[in-house]
Amino acid sequence: MSDPASVQQPGPSADHPASPAADKEPPAATPVPRAPEPLGPSRTENLDLLKGLFLAVLVTAMFYEVFPIPFIDAGRLLQVFDNWVSELIVGLALWSLFLLLFKYLDYRWERRAREALELEAIRAVFAKGVYARSVDEVLANLHTALAAVKLKRPRQSVAVRRVERVLHYIRAVPKRESINDLLDFQAQIDVKRLESSYAILQVFIWAIPILGFIGTVLGIGNSVNSFADFIQTAEAGAAFGAQMRTALGQVTNGLAVAFNTTFLALVLVVPVMMITSLLQKNEEENLLSVEEYCLEKLLPRLHVTPADALTEGYDEHMHRILSLSQTWLTQFEPVVQQLTRQTELITNQLAGVQPIVRAFTDKLLGGTAGGAPAEPERAAAAAKPPTA
């Protein structure tokens, strides 16, 4: 058996020379991060709306059909919930609470994305500054650092999108004033988007008490109808007392529905209003912290030129160009004058030579033209008879 160490390993030969390029893999091209796409109607919000509706219907059905309504003894508590208006109020309140739960989860994710920008790995990306020529490299490093901290969907967060938009913008317009305007416009857009995301919750907060008032109107209407029926059908005699007790029972049941629905609506709308206000306040504070980060941490790292400096530099360069042009014109003026004099001299010389050339040309052409009349004379001579 041969020693494994003594086994000859395949190596480069004359037929197959070693190629260093073949051993090394070509370096992978760094992907250029694309610009953030504008957000349209939020599919996530619509999906949360549908999920909240499904969960609200499910929980309401379980509450009224499974637990705890079937096990509540007849009494004040059962009268509060035991009507169809109360079912609508409970369902709408649960729908609102589930929407608030989803928005709270989104808020926590947005806050985590904002706090991730303060990490040492993210700050190292901007430590050397950002130039217009190095935007792609900075964005690639930023996404790598965000992936290292395991942040989900970073490009959909407000903070990361704001940073990306600023970095992409400085490549086109590297002016500090324009970037400040961009940050102001983007902040207004994010605030409007935040306000619009709470529009459906504001509708629910308005609708829950309205349902309570509707229950009040229906309850009072049922009481009045019951009493009206009693008046129309009441009979004098011994049965009058029993009819009165029955009519009063129906009237009080209607009034109970009226007051119970209003009570339930007011009780359930209060926590919805409080949680909505608190959550909206927290989200607005998160937007303010994003603006502070961009103004205090990001803008100082951007190597851009203020608009005044650009104007001053432009004026200075134009002045230098005009001065240089004037200097060259001053230096070329003697040369131009000399060329003008030489041109005039050559013109005068040509004017003097022109008669000589014309005379020579006329003489040359005249000799040729003078030989032409000799032909008729030669013909006439040939026509004369020869003399003896």
Buried (B, 14 or more C-beta within 10 A) or exposed (E): EEEEEEEEEEEEEEEEEEEEEEEEEEEEEEEEBEEBEEEEEBEEBEEBBEBBBEBBEEBBEEBBEEEEBEEEEEEEEEBBBBBEBBBBBBBBBBBBBBBBBBBBEBBEBBBBBBBBBEBEBBEEBBEEEBBBEBBBBBBBBBBEBBEEBEBEEBBBBBBBBBBBBBBBBBBEBBBBEBBEEBBEEBBEEBBEBBEEBBEBBEEBBEBBBEBBBBBBBBBBEBBEEBBEEBEEEEEEEEEEEEBEEEBBEBBEBBBBBBBBBBBBBEBBBEEBBEBBEEBBEBBBEBBEBBBEBBEEBBBEBBBBEEEEEBEEEEEEEEEEEEEEEEEEEEEEEEEEEEEEEEEEEEEEEEEEEEEEEEEEEEEEEEEEEEEEEEEEEEEEEEEEEEEE
